[in-house]
Amino acid sequence: MREIVIVRVAHLNRTTYVFKQHVPQLSAPEGLTDEECAALADWQKSKFFDTRERATLAYTDAMTAISPCRTMCSRHSSRISASRRIVELKRADRAL
């Protein structure tokens, strides 16, 4: 699942460097084919991903996209005094 998220974020952020570092060197050992990695660019229309993966990809898109919510979260996170607390909040969010 980790490589699916990394490759999807690489697509979203148009980071060719990250994509080339992970595909296929790191993605293939995790069971992802080159075709699946390419399909992550438009995963909603793909036949490759199961329900759990699609839920993870939707969450990834929401957390990666530049949106009013993300902008607001960034603004408020600066009010949290310790960066450790931000990490703890993100970990708690992942557990949900």
C-alpha positions as CSV (number, residue, x, y, z in Angstrom):
1,M,0.0,0.0,0.0
2,R,2.9,2.3,0.8
3,E,4.2,2.3,-2.8
4,I,0.7,2.9,-4.2
5,V,0.4,6.1,-2.1
6,I,3.9,7.2,-3.0
7,V,3.4,6.7,-6.7
8,R,0.0,8.4,-6.5
9,V,1.4,11.5,-4.8
10,A,4.2,11.6,-7.4
11,H,1.5,11.7,-10.1
12,L,-0.5,14.4,-8.2
13,N,2.5,16.6,-7.6
14,R,4.0,15.9,-11.0
15,T,7.3,14.9,-9.5
16,T,9.0,12.9,-12.2
17,Y,12.0,12.4,-10.0
18,V,10.0,10.6,-7.3
19,F,8.2,8.5,-9.9
20,K,11.4,7.4,-11.5
21,Q,13.0,6.5,-8.1
22,H,10.1,4.3,-7.2
23,V,9.0,2.8,-10.5
24,P,9.9,0.0,-11.0
25,Q,12.8,-0.3,-8.5
26,L,10.7,-0.1,-5.3
27,S,7.2,-0.6,-6.7
28,A,7.9,-4.0,-8.4
29,P,9.1,-5.8,-5.3
30,E,5.8,-4.6,-3.6
31,G,3.9,-6.3,-6.4
32,L,2.9,-3.3,-8.5
33,T,3.3,-3.6,-12.2
34,D,4.4,-0.7,-14.4
35,E,0.9,-0.7,-15.9
36,E,-0.6,-0.3,-12.4
37,C,1.8,2.5,-11.6
38,A,0.8,4.3,-14.7
39,A,-2.9,3.7,-13.9
40,L,-2.4,5.6,-10.6
41,A,-2.5,8.8,-12.6
42,D,-6.2,8.3,-13.1
43,W,-7.0,5.5,-10.6
44,Q,-10.8,6.2,-10.6
45,K,-11.1,4.9,-14.1
46,S,-8.8,2.0,-13.6
47,K,-9.7,-1.6,-13.2
48,F,-6.7,-2.4,-11.1
49,F,-7.5,-1.3,-7.5
50,D,-9.7,-3.0,-4.9
51,T,-12.0,-1.3,-2.4
52,R,-9.4,-0.9,0.3
53,E,-6.9,0.5,-2.2
54,R,-9.5,2.9,-3.7
55,A,-10.4,4.2,-0.2
56,T,-6.7,4.8,0.5
57,L,-6.3,6.5,-2.8
58,A,-9.3,8.8,-2.2
59,Y,-7.8,9.7,1.2
60,T,-4.4,10.3,-0.4
61,D,-6.0,12.6,-3.0
62,A,-7.8,14.6,-0.3
63,M,-4.7,15.0,1.9
64,T,-2.5,15.9,-1.1
65,A,-4.8,18.2,-3.0
66,I,-4.5,21.9,-2.5
67,S,-7.9,22.8,-1.2
68,P,-9.5,25.4,1.1
69,C,-9.5,22.8,3.9
70,R,-5.8,22.0,3.5
71,T,-4.9,25.7,3.4
72,M,-6.9,26.2,6.6
73,C,-5.3,23.2,8.2
74,S,-1.9,24.5,7.4
75,R,-2.7,27.9,8.8
76,H,-4.0,26.4,12.0
77,S,-1.1,23.9,12.3
78,S,1.2,26.9,12.7
79,R,-0.6,27.7,16.0
80,I,0.3,24.3,17.4
81,S,3.5,24.9,19.4
82,A,5.3,21.6,18.9
83,S,5.8,19.9,15.6
84,R,5.5,16.6,17.5
85,R,1.9,17.4,18.2
86,I,1.2,17.8,14.5
87,V,2.8,14.4,13.8
88,E,0.7,12.9,16.6
89,L,-2.5,14.5,15.1
90,K,-1.6,13.1,11.6
91,R,-1.0,9.6,13.2
92,A,-4.3,9.8,15.0
93,D,-6.0,10.7,11.7
94,R,-4.4,7.6,10.0
95,A,-5.8,5.4,12.7
96,L,-9.4,6.4,12.0
